[in-house]
Amino acid sequence: MTIEKMQVEEHKPKGKVLDETLEFLQDSQWHSVEEIEEKICLPDKKLASILSFFAQFDLISRAGEKSMAKITPLGLSFLALPRE
């Protein structure tokens, strides 16, 4: 893990990281895990856990032996929910 990723990880609230990940995927295109990791600035293991969680609840689809991710219609609906 790079120093930059460690610093970002320490300062980002966990909910914000989840939101940023889904928001990045909202274009409904396939994205590589590396591309998501670079954009969200998280270590691979932490991102893998987040993507696994989202896939388990059908918010994203995975492909290419889990090397690609794409938001699902349910994930888009989740993003559209009003925020408090």
Secondary structure, DSSP 8 states (H G I E B T S, - for coil): --HHHHHHHHHS-HHHHHHHHHHHHTT---EEHHHHHHHHT--HHHHHHHHHHHHHTTSEEEETTTTEEEE-HHHHHHHHS---
